[in-house]
Amino acid sequence: MSAGTYSPQPGAAPVGRMIAAQTALETRMLLRNGEQLLLTVVIPSLLLVLFSTVDVVDTGEGKAVDFLAPGVLALAVMSTAFTGQAIATGFERRYGVLKRLGASPLPRWALMTAKTLSVLVTEVLQVVLLTLIALGLGWSPHGDPLSVLLLLVLGTAAFSGLGLLMAGTLRAEATLAAANLVFLLLLVGGGVIVPLEKFGAAGDVLALLPIAALSDGLRDVLQDGAGLPWADAGILAVWAVLGLGAAARFFRWE
């Protein structure tokens, strides 16, 4: 009996192609999820428009949008890389999706790479949308785009590590509650809408949080035209190393 001829030839696709396909799938799933869109697009956009047009919070001298836009960009990064990713990955773990994908030809590191790339694609869409809204509200950004890009990448790494750590160690329901609670707390106390100076002595402690470092760093560059804020970049780098390291060590696939 002669061997049959199969087309295409059976076997796993190249890793690069598998990562690209998984990235596209992860991105489509994220953008089709109403709750995720609420976190990643609707809430940041509404906050930017509301607090830029209504004099509710004292943002200091200058236009409110110049203070708010960098903070809302930081919030968008946190909503996607931390909150959205933690919740989605937590429920994938609960329903056995991660276990099944881990047994597929797609390596586990490639799956995490695809999730990270999906986060980056979503963030690009967020940044473009929020920038257009802010410009329409009269925002006048300054500074070096490369410094902004580096801060966004460091912030993404920091929040991704923390989100994966939470998703890989807690039950899905606990992850859902904790991720949303952290989102609300950091929205209020992370320097996104309210300047950290308003919190008095506690502001020095809050400045060590990743959302505060990303907000202040982006604000230094985009509002004040400063160079790369090394202190804020250093805080984000420390959070990224700790978060990603802990996620790699303690993440449970089942």
Secondary structure as UniProt FT lines:
FT   HELIX           15..32
FT   HELIX           34..37
FT   HELIX           38..42
FT   HELIX           43..53
FT   HELIX           64..78
FT   HELIX           79..84
FT   HELIX           85..94
FT   TURN            95..96
FT   HELIX           97..102
FT   HELIX           108..136
FT   TURN            137..138
FT   HELIX           145..169
FT   HELIX           172..189
FT   HELIX           196..199
FT   TURN            200..201
FT   HELIX           202..206
FT   TURN            207..208
FT   HELIX           210..222
FT   TURN            223..224
FT   HELIX           230..250
//
